[in-house]
Amino acid sequence: MIDYSVTSRPNPQDRDAAPKFYANPQVSENISLSAFCRHIASHGSVYNRADIMSVITQTVDCLREMLLKGYKVDLGDLGSFYIGLNSKGTATAEDFNPAVHI
């Protein structure tokens, strides 16, 4: 079961609106990549922690490579990965500057 708390937050676009309540997940602890790989290996896998870590590391490297090429990568139950962008609008295309940090 997911542990969560409920907190009140104002509407950032309408400060006069009544606050609403939202769920916030609670993290019980952080687990390292190495510990996560050991956990996977403990489920009766024929692969050891080092093999699993190698596959995960290669997966991340290749995922980054595909994202930078403009691909959307669908990993089934793990989710779909794609590039997302945020920017502030400008009056004209010429005014747009991708180097400006938001």
Backbone hydrogen bonds, N-H to C=O, Kabsch-Sander energy under -0.5 kcal/mol:
donor,donor_aa,acceptor,acceptor_aa,energy
5,S,24,N,-2.4
7,T,22,Y,-2.5
9,R,20,K,-2.8
14,D,11,N,-0.9
17,A,14,D,-1.6
20,K,9,R,-2.3
22,Y,7,T,-2.8
24,N,5,S,-2.7
26,Q,3,D,-2.8
36,F,32,S,-2.5
37,C,33,L,-2.5
38,R,34,S,-2.2
39,H,35,A,-2.2
40,I,36,F,-2.4
41,A,37,C,-2.4
42,S,38,R,-1.6
43,H,40,I,-1.6
44,G,41,A,-0.6
45,S,41,A,-0.9
52,I,48,N,-2.3
53,M,49,R,-2.7
54,S,50,A,-2.1
55,V,51,D,-2.1
56,I,52,I,-2.5
57,T,53,M,-2.8
58,Q,54,S,-2.4
59,T,55,V,-2.3
60,V,56,I,-2.4
61,D,57,T,-2.3
62,C,58,Q,-2.6
63,L,59,T,-2.7
64,R,60,V,-2.4
65,E,61,D,-2.0
66,M,62,C,-2.6
67,L,63,L,-2.5
68,L,64,R,-2.5
69,K,65,E,-1.0
70,G,67,L,-1.5
71,Y,66,M,-2.5
73,V,71,Y,-0.5
73,V,81,F,-2.7
74,D,72,K,-0.6
75,L,73,V,-0.7
75,L,79,G,-2.7
78,L,75,L,-2.1
79,G,76,G,-1.6
81,F,73,V,-3.1
95,D,92,T,-0.5
96,F,92,T,-0.6
96,F,93,A,-0.9
100,V,97,N,-1.5
